[in-house]
Amino acid sequence: MLRFLIKFLLFAIIAIVATMLVAQWKLEKELDQLTSQVRPFVDVSYESAKISYNGEIKVNSINAYVNLLGTFVEVGEVRFSIGNLYELALFEFGFRKRELPDSAYIVVEDLLVPFNSKLVKAFETHSQQSGMDVLQTAYCGSTDKFDIGAFEAMGFDYLALDSEMYYMLDKYSGSAVLNGSMDMEGAFKIDYQVNIGSVLSWLESNKTRAIGQAPDEKIVPDLALLEIRHMDKGFNSRKAEFCATRQGVSVEEYYKGHTAEFKQLIDEVDIQISPDFLALYAESLKPDSEVYWFIQPKANFDMGGIFYYDYNELIELSGFQMSINRKPVENILEGWSYQKYSDILARELVRKRQREMPNKRQYETVVIKREFRTQPLENAAKFVNFDVRVTRNDGTLYLGKLTKTNDKNLWVLRRSSEGEITFPIKRTDVQKFEARVQVAVD
């Protein structure tokens, strides 16, 4: 019996060592293949790559030169795991069968991206201003967004961060859970958790589609929970000093001026901001502040409906909660709508155009917004890819995107949490046809 146990242990040790050697050889081979494939775009090298006995892959001292951006990227260490050696060996096979591992994690340490003129210009060229940019850069001189160029002007010479993400598949509920953090040196830290529902049902439906047995109802993953905690670690101080210099005021004057201009921008589009929220917003600008967002949508929440929900519907259906410095925020932006939010940018673009023509004839201020307007049904083909509202003779309302028309029918695409559905509507059944078009507001 003892001799048998000794033989068994020796066999087990030899099997483990052999598995490790094969896994190590395969890892190095696949990494070499990957670096060869991306070499026309990115020149990558690394110091070492190892697999531990618990199945963790560790790659040390990665150096990459991105040809398009003319910049080097350095990574001190990357660790990745999807379980033990057995699960790692079966991962590729399971992935091809549209199966997900029970758990996984990836950790990136000491990621360093030095800023240079080519990198800064590339991101400035391809980034467009948004309504959020207008609010964030209020009372900050000529700055119109906080992009990489603004970061560099604030004194950031490089992007340095650590990141970790953990994944777990909850087979009981059929959802996937992602949580982790991103810590940018001298700027901020973000902790997050994302729950994605209907993942297993979606994978199962894809399997049946692959063998030609499409399910009656299209299943897509949906957002079940989103939790974000943003902690300042130096960015707010740099931003305040940067904007104060651009505005030609002191830091304290910047805090007051920004808050006042922020309120003015909100008031202009008829959104009501409560004094309590405004006071907490002012706190969020200061060093070491913390902002927390939480979303847990109800079953009847439609992500596509964000363009049409009013404030109360959005808060109620999304389960949205917010706190600043661990103080709950109530009545955040009463009267909010997506259309009003869009008007913030529209008004700023008008002001910007006027500032750029100081010696030319000033044009009348015209604010452009998008509204549903009734259109002749015979002109429906002109509004393909527009958001439309179609009312049938029986009173049924179809709200969505017009995808195509012919002399007999209109096709309206509607998106929901269950997926996309296209409704054919006979022209003879249409009582009213409306399209969302640009209109000028006095």
C-alpha positions as CSV (number, residue, x, y, z in Angstrom):
1,M,0.0,0.0,0.0
2,L,2.8,2.4,0.9
3,R,4.6,1.6,-2.3
4,F,1.5,2.4,-4.3
5,L,1.0,5.8,-2.5
6,I,4.6,6.7,-3.2
7,K,4.2,5.8,-6.9
8,F,1.0,7.8,-7.1
9,L,2.6,10.9,-5.5
10,L,5.5,10.7,-7.9
11,F,3.2,10.3,-10.8
12,A,1.1,13.3,-9.6
13,I,4.2,15.4,-9.2
14,I,5.5,14.5,-12.6
15,A,2.1,15.2,-14.2
16,I,1.9,18.7,-12.5
17,V,5.5,19.6,-13.6
18,A,4.7,18.4,-17.1
19,T,1.5,20.4,-17.2
20,M,3.4,23.5,-16.0
21,L,6.1,23.1,-18.7
22,V,3.5,22.6,-21.5
23,A,1.5,25.6,-20.2
24,Q,4.6,27.8,-20.0
25,W,5.7,26.8,-23.5
26,K,2.2,27.5,-24.9
27,L,2.0,30.9,-23.1
28,E,5.3,32.1,-24.5
29,K,4.4,30.8,-28.0
30,E,1.0,32.6,-28.0
31,L,2.6,35.8,-26.6
32,D,5.2,35.7,-29.4
33,Q,2.5,35.2,-32.0
34,L,0.5,38.1,-30.6
35,T,3.4,40.5,-30.6
36,S,4.2,39.5,-34.2
37,Q,0.6,40.2,-35.3
38,V,0.4,43.7,-33.7
39,R,4.0,44.7,-34.7
40,P,2.9,46.8,-37.8
41,F,1.0,49.0,-35.4
42,V,2.6,48.5,-31.9
43,D,6.1,47.2,-31.2
44,V,5.8,45.2,-28.0
45,S,8.4,43.5,-25.8
46,Y,8.3,42.0,-22.3
47,E,10.9,40.8,-19.8
48,S,9.2,37.6,-18.6
49,A,6.0,35.7,-18.6
50,K,5.1,32.9,-16.2
51,I,2.3,30.7,-15.1
52,S,2.0,29.8,-11.4
53,Y,0.7,26.6,-10.0
54,N,-2.7,28.2,-9.2
55,G,-3.2,29.1,-12.9
56,E,-2.3,32.8,-12.6
57,I,-0.5,34.3,-15.7
58,K,2.0,37.0,-14.9
59,V,3.8,39.2,-17.5
60,N,6.4,41.6,-16.2
61,S,8.0,44.8,-17.7
62,I,6.0,45.3,-20.8
63,N,7.2,48.0,-23.2
64,A,5.2,49.1,-26.3
65,Y,5.8,51.7,-28.9
66,V,2.6,52.9,-30.6
67,N,3.6,54.0,-34.1
68,L,0.4,56.0,-34.8
69,L,0.8,58.1,-31.7
70,G,4.6,58.2,-31.6
71,T,4.6,57.3,-27.9
72,F,5.9,54.6,-25.5
73,V,3.7,52.7,-23.1
74,E,5.2,50.9,-20.1
75,V,3.5,48.4,-17.9
76,G,5.2,47.1,-14.7
77,E,3.2,44.0,-14.4
78,V,0.0,42.3,-15.6
79,R,-1.7,39.5,-13.7
80,F,-4.5,37.4,-15.2
81,S,-6.4,34.4,-13.9
82,I,-9.5,32.5,-14.7
83,G,-9.1,29.8,-12.0
84,N,-6.7,26.9,-11.7
85,L,-4.5,25.3,-14.4
86,Y,-7.4,22.9,-15.4
87,E,-9.8,25.8,-15.9
88,L,-7.1,27.8,-17.8
89,A,-6.5,24.8,-20.1
90,L,-10.3,24.5,-20.9
91,F,-10.8,28.3,-21.3
92,E,-10.2,28.5,-25.0
93,F,-12.4,25.4,-25.7
94,G,-15.2,26.8,-23.5
95,F,-15.0,30.2,-25.2
96,R,-15.5,28.6,-28.6
97,K,-18.6,26.9,-27.2
98,R,-19.9,30.3,-26.0
99,E,-19.3,29.4,-22.3
100,L,-18.0,31.8,-19.7
101,P,-15.6,31.0,-16.8
102,D,-17.0,31.1,-13.3
103,S,-14.6,33.8,-12.2
104,A,-11.6,35.7,-13.4
105,Y,-9.5,38.8,-12.6
106,I,-7.0,41.0,-14.3
107,V,-4.6,43.4,-12.5
108,V,-2.5,46.0,-14.2
109,E,0.2,47.7,-12.2
110,D,2.4,50.8,-13.0
111,L,0.9,51.6,-16.4
112,L,2.8,54.7,-17.7
113,V,1.9,56.7,-20.8
114,P,4.1,59.9,-21.3
115,F,2.4,62.7,-23.0
116,N,3.8,64.1,-26.3
117,S,2.6,66.6,-28.9
118,K,1.5,63.9,-31.3
119,L,-0.6,62.0,-28.7
120,V,-2.2,65.2,-27.4
121,K,-3.1,66.4,-30.9
122,A,-4.6,63.1,-31.8
123,F,-7.0,63.1,-28.9
124,E,-7.8,66.8,-29.3
125,T,-8.6,66.3,-33.0
126,H,-11.0,63.3,-32.4
127,S,-12.8,64.6,-29.3
128,Q,-16.0,66.7,-29.7
129,Q,-17.4,69.1,-27.1
130,S,-20.5,67.9,-25.2
131,G,-23.0,69.5,-22.8
132,M,-21.1,68.0,-19.9
133,D,-17.9,69.7,-21.1
134,V,-19.7,73.0,-21.1
135,L,-20.8,72.6,-17.5
136,Q,-17.4,71.3,-16.3
137,T,-15.4,74.1,-17.9
138,A,-17.6,76.9,-16.7
139,Y,-15.6,79.9,-15.6
140,C,-12.3,78.4,-16.9
141,G,-11.2,81.0,-19.5
142,S,-11.2,79.7,-23.1
143,T,-11.0,76.0,-22.1
144,D,-13.9,74.1,-23.7
145,K,-13.1,70.6,-22.4
146,F,-10.8,68.8,-20.0
147,D,-9.0,66.6,-22.5
148,I,-5.4,65.3,-22.6
149,G,-4.2,68.8,-23.7
150,A,-5.8,70.4,-20.6
151,F,-4.3,67.6,-18.4
152,E,-0.9,68.4,-19.8
153,A,-1.4,72.2,-19.2
154,M,-2.4,71.4,-15.6
155,G,1.1,69.9,-15.1
156,F,0.5,66.2,-15.8
157,D,3.5,65.0,-17.9
158,Y,2.2,61.5,-18.1
159,L,-0.7,59.2,-17.3
160,A,0.2,56.7,-14.6
161,L,-2.4,54.3,-13.2
162,D,-3.0,51.0,-11.5
163,S,-6.2,49.1,-12.4
164,E,-7.8,45.9,-11.2
165,M,-11.0,44.1,-12.4
166,Y,-12.7,41.1,-10.9
167,Y,-15.4,39.1,-12.7
168,M,-17.8,36.5,-11.3
169,L,-20.6,34.6,-13.1
170,D,-23.7,34.2,-10.8
171,K,-25.3,31.0,-12.2
172,Y,-28.3,31.3,-9.9
173,S,-29.4,34.6,-11.3
174,G,-27.7,34.2,-14.7
175,S,-25.9,37.5,-14.4
176,A,-22.2,38.6,-14.6
177,V,-20.7,40.8,-11.9
178,L,-17.7,43.1,-12.6
179,N,-16.0,45.1,-9.9
180,G,-12.7,46.8,-9.5
181,S,-10.9,50.1,-9.3
182,M,-8.7,52.5,-11.4
183,D,-6.2,54.7,-9.5
184,M,-4.6,57.5,-11.5
185,E,-1.6,58.9,-9.8
186,G,-2.0,62.4,-8.5
187,A,-5.5,62.7,-9.9
188,F,-8.3,60.4,-8.7
189,K,-9.4,56.9,-7.8
190,I,-12.6,55.2,-9.1
191,D,-14.2,52.1,-7.5
192,Y,-17.0,50.5,-9.5
193,Q,-19.3,47.5,-9.7
194,V,-21.4,46.6,-12.7
195,N,-24.0,43.8,-12.7
196,I,-25.1,42.6,-16.2
197,G,-28.3,40.6,-16.2
198,S,-29.6,37.9,-18.6
199,V,-26.0,36.9,-19.6
200,L,-26.6,33.1,-19.4
201,S,-29.9,33.4,-21.2
202,W,-28.2,35.5,-23.9
203,L,-25.4,32.9,-24.4
204,E,-28.0,30.1,-24.6
205,S,-30.0,31.9,-27.2
206,N,-26.8,32.5,-29.2
207,K,-26.1,28.7,-29.1
208,T,-29.5,27.9,-30.4
209,R,-29.2,30.5,-33.2
210,A,-25.8,29.0,-34.2
211,I,-27.5,25.6,-34.9
212,G,-30.4,27.2,-36.7
213,Q,-32.9,27.2,-33.9
214,A,-33.6,30.8,-33.4
215,P,-35.6,31.6,-30.2
216,D,-39.0,33.3,-30.5
217,E,-37.8,36.3,-28.5
218,K,-34.4,38.0,-28.9
219,I,-32.5,38.1,-25.6
220,V,-29.9,40.8,-24.9
221,P,-27.9,41.4,-21.7
222,D,-29.2,44.3,-19.6
223,L,-27.8,46.6,-16.9
224,A,-28.9,45.3,-13.5
225,L,-26.8,47.5,-11.3
226,L,-24.1,50.2,-11.7
227,E,-22.2,51.6,-8.7
228,I,-19.4,54.2,-9.0
229,R,-17.4,56.0,-6.3
230,H,-15.1,58.8,-7.5
231,M,-12.5,60.0,-5.0
232,D,-10.3,63.0,-5.7
233,K,-6.6,62.6,-5.2
234,G,-5.2,65.8,-6.5
235,F,-7.1,66.6,-9.7
236,N,-9.4,69.1,-8.2
237,S,-6.6,71.2,-6.8
238,R,-4.8,71.2,-10.2
239,K,-8.0,72.0,-12.0
240,A,-8.9,74.9,-9.7
241,E,-5.4,76.4,-10.0
242,F,-5.5,76.0,-13.8
243,C,-8.9,77.6,-14.3
244,A,-8.2,80.4,-11.8
245,T,-5.1,81.3,-13.9
246,R,-7.0,81.1,-17.2
247,Q,-9.8,83.3,-15.7
248,G,-7.3,85.7,-14.0
249,V,-8.7,85.2,-10.5
250,S,-7.8,83.5,-7.2
251,V,-8.6,79.9,-6.5
252,E,-11.4,80.9,-4.0
253,E,-12.8,83.3,-6.6
254,Y,-12.8,80.5,-9.1
255,Y,-14.8,78.2,-6.9
256,K,-17.5,80.9,-6.4
257,G,-17.4,82.0,-10.1
258,H,-17.7,78.4,-11.4
259,T,-20.6,77.5,-9.2
260,A,-22.5,80.7,-10.2
261,E,-21.9,80.1,-13.9
262,F,-22.8,76.4,-13.6
263,K,-26.2,77.5,-12.1
264,Q,-26.7,80.1,-14.8
265,L,-26.1,77.5,-17.6
266,I,-28.7,75.2,-15.9
267,D,-31.2,78.0,-15.4
268,E,-31.0,79.1,-19.0
269,V,-32.5,75.8,-20.2
270,D,-35.3,75.9,-17.6
271,I,-33.9,73.1,-15.3
272,Q,-34.4,73.8,-11.6
273,I,-31.4,73.2,-9.3
274,S,-32.1,73.1,-5.6
275,P,-30.0,75.2,-3.1
276,D,-29.0,72.0,-1.3
277,F,-27.7,70.3,-4.5
278,L,-25.8,73.5,-5.5
279,A,-24.1,73.7,-2.1
280,L,-23.1,70.0,-2.3
281,Y,-21.9,70.5,-5.9
282,A,-19.6,73.3,-4.7
283,E,-18.2,70.8,-2.1
284,S,-17.5,68.3,-4.9
285,L,-15.1,70.8,-6.5
286,K,-12.8,71.0,-3.5
287,P,-9.8,68.8,-2.8
288,D,-10.4,65.2,-1.4
289,S,-14.1,65.2,-2.3
290,E,-16.0,62.0,-3.0
291,V,-18.9,61.6,-5.4
292,Y,-21.0,58.4,-5.5
293,W,-23.5,57.3,-8.1
294,F,-25.9,54.3,-7.9
295,I,-28.2,52.9,-10.6
296,Q,-30.5,49.9,-10.2
297,P,-33.0,50.0,-13.1
298,K,-36.5,48.5,-12.8
299,A,-37.6,45.8,-15.1
300,N,-39.6,48.2,-17.3
301,F,-36.7,50.7,-17.7
302,D,-35.8,51.2,-21.3
303,M,-32.2,52.5,-21.9
304,G,-33.4,53.9,-25.3
305,G,-36.1,55.8,-23.5
306,I,-33.6,58.2,-21.9
307,F,-34.2,60.5,-24.8
308,Y,-37.9,60.7,-23.9
309,Y,-38.2,60.2,-20.2
310,D,-38.9,63.3,-18.1
311,Y,-37.0,63.8,-14.8
312,N,-39.4,62.0,-12.5
313,E,-39.7,59.0,-14.9
314,L,-35.9,58.8,-15.2
315,I,-35.2,58.9,-11.5
316,E,-38.0,56.4,-10.7
317,L,-37.3,53.8,-13.4
318,S,-33.5,53.9,-13.2
319,G,-33.3,53.8,-9.4
320,F,-30.7,56.6,-9.6
321,Q,-29.1,57.7,-6.3
322,M,-26.3,60.1,-5.7
323,S,-24.2,61.4,-2.7
324,I,-21.4,63.9,-2.3
325,N,-19.0,63.5,0.5
326,R,-21.3,60.8,1.8
327,K,-24.3,63.3,2.0
328,P,-27.3,62.1,0.0
329,V,-28.4,64.5,-2.8
330,E,-32.1,65.0,-3.2
331,N,-34.0,66.8,-6.1
332,I,-30.9,66.8,-8.2
333,L,-32.1,68.6,-11.4
334,E,-35.8,69.0,-11.3
335,G,-37.3,69.5,-14.8
336,W,-34.4,67.7,-16.5
337,S,-34.9,66.3,-20.0
338,Y,-32.5,65.1,-22.6
339,Q,-33.7,67.9,-24.9
340,K,-33.0,70.6,-22.3
341,Y,-29.6,69.0,-21.6
342,S,-28.8,69.2,-25.4
343,D,-29.7,72.9,-25.4
344,I,-26.8,73.6,-23.0
345,L,-24.4,72.8,-25.8
346,A,-26.5,74.4,-28.5
347,R,-26.5,77.7,-26.6
348,E,-22.8,77.5,-25.9
349,L,-22.0,77.0,-29.6
350,V,-24.0,80.1,-30.5
351,R,-22.0,82.1,-27.9
352,K,-18.7,80.7,-29.2
353,R,-19.6,81.6,-32.7
354,Q,-20.3,85.2,-31.6
355,R,-17.0,85.4,-29.7
356,E,-15.1,84.3,-32.8
357,M,-16.6,87.2,-34.9
358,P,-15.8,90.3,-32.8
359,N,-15.3,92.6,-35.8
360,K,-18.1,91.2,-37.9
361,R,-21.8,91.9,-38.0
362,Q,-23.4,90.2,-35.0
363,Y,-26.0,87.8,-36.0
364,E,-29.2,87.3,-34.1
365,T,-28.9,84.6,-31.4
366,V,-30.6,81.5,-32.6
367,V,-30.8,78.4,-30.5
368,I,-31.3,75.2,-32.4
369,K,-33.2,72.4,-30.8
370,R,-34.8,69.2,-32.0
371,E,-38.6,68.7,-31.7
372,F,-41.3,66.4,-33.1
373,R,-43.1,68.2,-35.9
374,T,-46.0,66.9,-38.0
375,Q,-44.9,66.1,-41.6
376,P,-46.9,65.2,-44.7
377,L,-47.1,61.4,-45.0
378,E,-46.0,61.6,-48.7
379,N,-42.7,63.1,-47.5
380,A,-41.9,60.2,-45.1
381,A,-39.0,59.0,-47.3
382,K,-37.1,62.2,-46.5
383,F,-37.0,61.3,-42.8
384,V,-35.4,57.8,-43.0
385,N,-33.0,57.4,-40.0
386,F,-34.9,60.2,-38.1
387,D,-36.7,59.6,-34.8
388,V,-40.4,59.5,-35.6
389,R,-43.8,59.3,-34.0
390,V,-46.5,57.5,-36.0
391,T,-50.1,57.5,-34.8
392,R,-52.4,54.9,-36.4
393,N,-56.1,55.4,-37.0
394,D,-56.9,53.3,-33.9
395,G,-54.9,55.6,-31.7
396,T,-51.8,53.3,-31.3
397,L,-48.6,55.3,-31.1
398,Y,-45.3,54.0,-32.5
399,L,-42.2,55.8,-31.3
400,G,-38.8,54.9,-32.8
401,K,-36.5,55.3,-35.8
402,L,-37.8,55.3,-39.4
403,T,-35.6,52.7,-41.1
404,K,-37.3,52.5,-44.6
405,T,-40.4,53.3,-46.6
406,N,-42.2,52.3,-49.8
407,D,-45.5,53.3,-51.4
408,K,-47.4,51.0,-49.0
409,N,-45.6,50.8,-45.7
410,L,-43.4,52.5,-43.2
411,W,-40.9,50.6,-41.0
412,V,-40.3,51.9,-37.5
413,L,-37.5,50.4,-35.4
414,R,-38.0,50.4,-31.6
415,R,-35.3,49.6,-29.1
416,S,-36.0,48.2,-25.6
417,S,-34.3,46.1,-23.0
418,E,-35.6,43.0,-24.8
419,G,-33.8,44.0,-28.0
420,E,-34.8,45.7,-31.3
421,I,-38.2,45.2,-33.0
422,T,-39.1,46.7,-36.4
423,F,-42.8,47.4,-36.9
424,P,-44.3,47.6,-40.4
425,I,-47.1,50.1,-40.6
426,K,-49.4,50.5,-43.6
427,R,-49.6,54.0,-45.0
428,T,-53.4,53.7,-45.1
429,D,-53.5,53.1,-41.3
430,V,-51.5,56.3,-40.5
431,Q,-53.5,59.1,-38.9
432,K,-50.5,61.3,-38.0
433,F,-46.8,61.3,-39.0
434,E,-44.2,63.3,-36.9
435,A,-40.5,63.5,-37.3
436,R,-37.9,64.9,-34.9
437,V,-36.3,67.8,-36.7
438,Q,-34.2,70.9,-35.9
439,V,-36.1,74.0,-35.2
440,A,-35.0,77.5,-34.2
441,V,-36.0,78.9,-30.8
442,D,-36.3,82.6,-30.3
